[in-house]
């Protein structure tokens, strides 16, 4: 606990220094502290003179801020979505409402983020003690900075502003780099105005709360002949996502005794003078299941992030093949979402994937009944697993026993895991692929 509080205090102090001092100001501040330590004994050194000079510079710099005022309003124009790992560009409109020109201003986005909690740091420490491959090499300091990087939703940089004339409007382009999928929340715009000496900064925060959804990173996929063939679905496409009988319209024909009245095509009867009925048929189409493994002991998992990216890559690929796709995973409960053809578009599935969280309080076995319930209607299954253990092998064995083709992708921490027992995939080694975390792009290219 003391270790955690120590790092929290250091991080808070570091953040305050970066917000209030320019790089030149931080250099002067470091010199001030150093000269104070060296010049404690004024009889032995003249360092106190440097201390006095540097202190005077900082005091004068801070005094100048009493006369520096920033009077701006802002409007941010965000797109609907962003993508993790890809630059996000948008426009910001600034208006100078004062009668003075605003010079040497710097714009910096402020994004909502929370510091790592003690529980999260303890989770990593416990995993290290258990010999987790992911954390066995990380010291306490490395684990802390790893958590800080995970808590930083985007990389932002300062944007120098041109001179804003009195009562004028300026529109500029701003660019940030989203780091992770999920909701990206903007709390406001920070306007920094350095003092004439360039040592400290006046910081004015313009409240401007907005948010957008960051979609998962996607990888290019080669052409993959997905497992399975077309299957008959009673009720047609509409039954694939809803409950209740419905069929696909096929043609018109003459009325036959016994035809239900609800199938009569009244407009044709009025035009021809004889009863005409609508004829329907059930459809045959391809329906794939994309099973996403979310079971991990950590709240955040690099393997899960890569698994979500792989799932998102398949979503955007399968959409162009005019088939149905069922995305299945477990969160607070078991979820199944269907997209493709006339149903939900792939963007909706990507939005769902952007919000997928690690499931830490359940086991993989809870997903098996939901998959097997839909298995008779499936043309094939694409499984993205985080482990290759008995529970996952059991699901694959059940699917293969009912004749459902599968493509299994297993995320591993190291390539040595590729030598694992193939289990039920013994007779189909091409359907089981091990992909090393950190080399997903290369692994998918070999499919």
ABEGO torsion letter per residue (X at the ends): XAAAAAAAAAAAAAAAAAAABBAAAAAAAAAAAAAAAAAABAAABAAAAAAAAAAAAAAAAAAAAAABBBBBBBBBBBBABBBBGBBBBBBBBBBBABABBBBGBBBBBBBBBBBBBAAAAAAAAAAAAAGBAAAAABBAAAAAAAAAAAABABBBBBBBBBBBBBGBBBBBBBBBBBABBEBBBBAEBBBBBBBAAGABBBBBBBBBBBBBBBBBBBBBBBBBBBBEBBBBBBGEAAAAABBEBBBBBABBBBBBBGBBAAABBAAAAAAAGBBBBBBBBBBBBBBBBBBBBABBABABBAAAAAAAAAAAAAAAAAAAAGBBBBBBBBBABBBBBBBEEABBBAAAAAAAAAABBBBAABBAAAAAAAAAAAAAABABBBBBBABBBAAAAAAAAAAAAAGBBBBBBBBBABAAAAABBAEAAAABAAABBBBBBGAAAAAAAAX
